[in-house]
Amino acid sequence: MPRNGVRVRYQEAARGLLRSSVLDVMRELLTERDWSKITLGDIAAGAGVSRQTLYNEFGSRSGLAQAYALRLADDLVDHVEAGIVGNVDDVHVALRDGVANFFVDAAVDPLVRSLVAGEAKLDLLRLITLDAGPLLEQATGRLSRAFQHSWMAMTAAESDVIAHALVRIALSYIPTPPSPERDAPTELSVLLSPYVEAVRAARAQR
């Protein structure tokens, strides 16, 4: 009989795989047709699970849509984390590359494309605007931990400030992308990196 800790980790891994598979199917279906024309039955069939499994995991159709939006926010954190790991001691490039790579991926996401084209329904638009609280909270928390546990070595309070600002600003570009003549990732890095540099400089003088 496996120990409880092993069983819990297995259950968490299985749940993560289920959510990932379902959201991948949802993304694929969104490339073919509008969200309003996609049923939970379509998604369940594509993922090889029952509709009841979807309800158990996501609660409702809106819960599934929110989970998809949350994964967009997680993508931002993943890219910024990669930028931090790949650019040790270069705050400007770390933030610039992280945001730039997120924008590249977001630009081809079917949900984002429908938002930019003005085709998405209000309920989807609200997920990243008026009802974006869960996205901001999850992404800010994850990114704050990345700033704390990397070479930036910021405190919880310090990292929360920049993490919240970066997430809020970066996500605001999803429904209203920057014009082609603006280098938004560089501008965002120029705006935010001095804060990290100042924090690190102050710590070095102590």
Secondary structure, 3 states (H helix, E strand, C coil): CCCHHHHHHHHHHHHHHHHHHHHHHHHHHHCCCCHHHCCHHHHHHHHCCCHHHHHHHHCCHHHHHHHHHHHHHHHHHHHHHHHHHHCCCCHHHHHHHHHHHHHHHHHCCHHHHHHHCCCCCHHHHHHCCCCCHHHHHHHHHHHHHHHHCCCCCCCHHHHHHHHHHHHHHHHHCCCCCCCCCCCHHHHHHHHHHHHHHHHHHHHHCC
